[in-house]
Amino acid sequence: MRNSPVAPIRHAIAEVLSLQSTCPSALGDVMSIDLHDQIPGEKVVCEVRAHRVQLLLPSIVVGLLILIAAFLVRGAISPHGSFGGTAILVVGALTFAIIAVAVAANTLLDWQSRKVVLTNKRLVVRSGVLEERTSSILLGVIESVAVQEGPLGKTFEFGTVILRDRKGTEHRLKKIMKPGDFLRNLQGQMGRGDE
């Protein structure tokens, strides 16, 4: 059972669900993000990213694609197949393997590039690898903030941070790691005003 094709998939799922946080629990920790359009006097308070649970579904898809590729390779190396049938199975296996690698790389790069940065003046959301997208909202414009966590979110420490600005527009930061810590940091900065 140790060499089973399912064992690597189980290991990958366990890795995806491991709970390591990039969210500092205290105010004042300076993180690694570079703010290109920094406001004078602005300091990074905390940086969070989407929780790894966001990688679970794509990991299952990649695992299934690799499993299909493995079965096609197994059929291709069978001594009872014809040359034409073997070639078709090999091409199919390579196609599924390439798709699996592409899906895995795209998902991982997308997850890695998404960051929510809280500064003492604004909230900045960044995403994208080849084409970076940045949006920000000044802390003074935020009227209310709340956290929404389901049972799974409470267990694995992820949730949605919901911001409402003065115009009544709702902004959702979904599947954020340790949303309670982030909420405390955000409320702490909102309470400081324009210090």
C-alpha positions in Angstrom: 0.0 0.0 0.0 3.0 2.3 0.5 3.6 2.6 -3.3 0.0 3.1 -4.0 -0.8 6.0 -6.4 -3.2 7.4 -3.8 -0.4 7.9 -1.1 1.1 11.0 -2.8 -2.4 12.5 -3.1 -3.1 12.0 0.6 0.3 13.5 1.5 -0.4 16.6 -0.8 -3.8 17.1 0.9 -2.2 16.9 4.3 0.3 19.5 3.3 -2.4 21.8 1.9 -4.3 21.7 5.2 -1.3 22.3 7.4 -1.8 25.4 9.5 1.0 27.8 9.1 0.1 31.4 9.3 1.7 34.5 7.7 -0.4 36.8 9.7 1.4 38.4 12.7 -0.5 38.4 15.9 0.9 41.7 17.2 0.7 45.2 15.8 3.8 46.8 14.4 5.4 43.8 12.6 6.9 45.0 9.3 6.4 42.4 6.6 8.1 41.8 3.2 5.7 43.6 0.8 6.9 46.6 -1.1 4.4 49.4 -1.5 5.3 51.1 -4.8 2.9 54.0 -4.2 3.5 54.5 -0.5 1.8 57.4 1.2 4.2 59.6 3.2 4.4 58.3 6.8 2.8 55.0 5.8 4.0 51.9 7.6 3.1 48.3 7.0 1.3 46.8 10.1 0.5 43.3 8.9 0.2 41.2 5.8 -2.1 38.2 5.3 -2.8 35.9 2.4 -5.6 33.6 1.5 -5.6 30.4 3.5 -4.2 27.2 2.0 -7.7 25.6 2.0 -8.2 27.6 -1.2 -5.7 25.1 -2.7 -7.7 22.0 -1.7 -10.1 21.7 -4.7 -7.3 22.4 -7.3 -5.1 19.8 -5.5 -7.9 17.2 -5.8 -8.2 18.0 -9.5 -4.5 17.7 -10.0 -4.4 14.4 -8.1 -7.2 13.0 -10.3 -5.4 14.2 -13.5 -2.2 12.5 -12.3 -4.1 9.3 -11.4 -5.6 9.2 -14.9 -2.2 9.7 -16.4 -0.8 6.9 -14.3 -3.5 4.5 -15.4 -2.9 5.5 -19.1 0.8 4.8 -18.6 0.0 1.5 -17.0 -2.1 0.6 -20.0 0.6 1.7 -22.4 3.3 -0.5 -20.9 1.0 -3.5 -21.0 2.5 -6.3 -23.1 -0.9 -7.0 -24.7 -1.4 -3.7 -26.5 -0.7 -2.8 -30.1 1.8 -0.1 -31.1 -0.9 2.3 -32.2 -2.9 1.8 -29.0 0.2 2.2 -26.9 1.1 5.5 -28.7 -2.4 6.9 -28.1 -2.2 6.0 -24.4 1.2 7.6 -24.0 0.1 10.8 -25.7 -3.0 10.8 -23.5 -0.9 10.3 -20.3 1.5 13.1 -21.3 -1.5 15.4 -22.0 -3.1 14.7 -18.6 0.3 15.1 -16.9 1.0 18.5 -18.7 -2.5 19.7 -17.8 -1.9 18.7 -14.1 1.4 20.6 -14.0 -0.2 23.7 -15.6 -3.2 23.6 -13.2 -0.9 23.2 -10.2 1.5 25.9 -11.2 -1.3 28.4 -12.0 -3.1 27.7 -8.8 0.1 27.9 -6.7 1.3 31.1 -8.3 -2.2 32.7 -8.0 -2.4 31.8 -4.3 1.2 33.0 -3.7 0.6 36.3 -5.3 -2.6 37.3 -3.4 -1.8 39.5 -0.4 -3.8 41.8 1.8 -1.6 44.4 3.4 -2.7 46.6 6.3 -0.8 49.8 6.8 -1.4 52.6 9.3 -3.3 54.5 6.6 -5.0 52.1 4.2 -5.8 48.5 3.3 -4.1 47.3 0.1 -5.1 44.1 -1.9 -2.6 42.8 -4.4 -2.8 39.8 -6.8 -1.4 38.6 -10.1 1.9 37.3 -11.3 2.3 38.5 -14.8 -0.2 41.3 -14.5 -0.2 42.7 -11.0 -3.5 44.1 -9.8 -3.6 46.4 -6.8 -6.6 48.1 -5.1 -6.7 50.0 -1.9 -9.1 51.6 0.5 -8.2 54.3 3.0 -8.9 53.3 6.6 -10.8 56.5 7.2 -13.4 55.5 4.6 -14.2 52.2 6.3 -17.3 52.5 8.3 -17.7 48.9 9.7 -15.8 45.6 9.6 -16.9 42.1 10.5 -15.6 38.5 10.2 -17.7 35.6 8.9 -16.5 32.1 9.7 -18.2 28.8 9.1 -17.6 25.6 11.1 -14.8 24.6 8.8 -13.3 28.1 8.9 -13.4 28.1 12.7 -11.6 24.7 12.8 -8.9 25.6 10.3 -8.7 29.3 11.1 -9.9 31.0 7.9 -12.8 33.2 7.1 -14.2 36.2 5.2 -13.4 39.8 6.3 -16.3 42.0 5.3 -15.7 45.8 5.1 -18.4 48.4 4.5 -17.4 51.9 3.4 -19.2 55.2 3.9 -21.1 54.8 0.7 -22.5 51.5 1.8 -20.4 49.4 -0.6 -19.4 46.0 0.8 -15.9 44.7 0.2 -15.2 41.0 0.9 -11.7 39.5 1.6 -12.5 35.8 1.2 -10.6 32.8 2.8 -8.2 35.0 4.8 -5.9 33.3 7.3 -6.6 34.0 10.9 -9.3 36.5 10.3 -9.8 37.3 14.0 -6.2 38.5 14.3 -6.5 40.5 11.1 -9.8 42.1 12.4 -8.1 43.1 15.7 -5.2 44.6 13.8 -7.5 46.5 11.4 -9.7 47.8 14.2 -6.6 48.8 16.1 -5.5 50.9 13.2 -8.9 52.3 12.5 -9.1 53.4 16.2 -5.8 55.3 15.8 -7.0 57.6 13.1 -4.4 59.5 11.2 -1.5 59.2 13.6 
